[in-house]
Amino acid sequence: MKILAVAATTTILAATCSCSVDANQPQGPVQEPEAIALLNQVVQAANSENYAELCENLSGSSKMCQKLLADAKRQCLQPGPIPTWSVSEPVSHDNDIKGWHLELHGKTGNGIQYVTDFMVIRDINGDVRTTTPVYWSGIRLAKSNTLAPTGAPAPYGCASFAGGGTRPSSDAP
């Protein structure tokens, strides 16, 4: 399972697509029906092994998509049927990228359960794209990039860091 902090997520969203929008081209935020339609396209492309379509036309970044695919293949994860979702919500970040988040629950083609944060954004042309095209990989995006106080449980979505998932105390040598 991969976990990315919000700061990294914002960077990924901004760096993996041309997300600046022409002021003359009105763009509204991504809506739930658009996110679900894109999810259906992503599932269809992945299950038909049309990875060129997945990475070139449905992903916010072809290179990131290819890396995520390589990671999934290395872990022997295969795409599976369309997942269900338990969360469906709009997302906006400090840099004003507006998108949609679906928390997916499903099984890979080889029966491994996963939960993935499927993020949908609008590219510079106004088309919807996902920053997490390998939906069967279990990628989770943290809701916070703040480490928990020493001894406290980590906030939802925080990774286990080498230091045990907590920040060092201020009295550490």
N, C-alpha and C positions, 0 to 999 in steps of 0.2 A: 504494500500500500504506500502511495506517495502522498505527502502532505506538504502543501505550499502555504506560506504565510500570506496574509492579505497584501503586504507590501510587495512581495514577490509576484502575487497574482496581478496586482495593478500593473507591475512592470511587464509581466507576460502579456496581459491584455493590450497594453500600449505598444510593446515591442514586437508582438507577433502579427500585427495587422496594421494596415494603414487606417487608423481610427480617427484621424482628423476629418472633419466634415466640411465641405464647401458651404460657406455661409449662404450662397444662392440656392442651395439644394436643401429644402426643408427635410429634416429627419426627425421622426418621432422615436421614442424609446421602443425597444423590442417588446412585443406583446406575447402573451402565453400561446395563442394559436400558432404564431410564427415559430416559437421555440419547439412546440410539439411537432409541427410539420418538418422542421429541420432534423429533429431526432429521428423521425421516420425515414428521412432520406439517408441519414448517417447509418442507421441500422441496415437499410437495404443495400447500400454501397459496401459496407463491411461484410455482410453475409454473402454477397455475390463476389467477394474478394476483389472488388473494384477499388483498390487502394489509391489509384491515381485520382479517381473522382473524389474519394474521401479527403485526400490531402490537398488537392489542387482547387477544388470547387466548394467544399463544405467546411473546410478548416480555416481559421484565421491566419494560420502560418503553415505552409507546406513543410518547412524544415522541422518545426516542432512536432507536427503530425508524424513525420517519418521517424523521429526519435522516439515518440511514444509507441509507435507500431513496433519498432525494433525492441524496445523494452518489453512490450507485451509478448512478442514472439520468444524472446530470451527466457521469459517466465512460463512459456508454454500456455499462454492464455489465448483462447480462441473467441471470436465474436459469437454472441448468442442472440436469442430472440429479443424482440422489443421488451425493454424492462418496464416496470411500473415506477411511479414516483410518489414520494410521500410529501415532498415540499415543492411548491411552485411559486416563485416570488420574483418581483422586479429587483434589479440591482443597479445601484449607481455608485460611482467611486469619486474620489476627490478630483480626478482629472476629467470628470464629467462624461465618462464612458457609461452609457446606459445599456443595460442588458437584461437578461432573464436567466434565472437559476432554476434547474430541476434537479432534485436529489433523487438519483436513479437507484433502484433496487432490482437486481436480477441475478441470473446465472450465466456464466460463460458457456460457450459451445461445448466445453468439456466438464460442465457441472459445478464449477466453483462459484460460490456466492460472492457478490460484490455490492458495494455502495459507491457510487460515483457522483461527484458534483459536475453536472453538465451545464456549462456556461455558454450562453448565446449572446453574441454582440452584433452590431451593425458595422459593416466595413465602409470604406470611403465612398463606395458606389451605392450605399444604401442596402446592400444585400446582407442577409443574416448569415453568420458564420459561427462555428463553435471553437472555443479555445481548448476544449477537451474532447476531440473527435474519437479517441479510443475509449469509448464509453464502458467497455467491459474490463478496463484496467484497474478500477478501484481508486482513481485519483480523487483526493479530497482536498478542498481548499479551505484553509483555516478562516474562521470568522474574526480572528485576532492575531496580530503578530507580537503580542505582549506575552512575555513569559510570566508564569505564575510566581508569586512570592515563594521564597524558600519554604519547603515543607508543604505547600498547598498543592492540590491537584492542578494539573495544567488545564487551561481553558479548552473548550471544545475545539477539536481540530488541531491542537498543537502536537508537534512531533516529539518523540523521545529524543532528547538531545544527549550528547556525550556526558553532559553534566547531570544527567538524571531527570531532565525535563524541567528543571527549575533554574532560576538565575542564581548566581553566587550571592551569598549574603554580603552586605556592605562591610562587615568586619572581617572578611576573608583576607588572608595575608597576601 
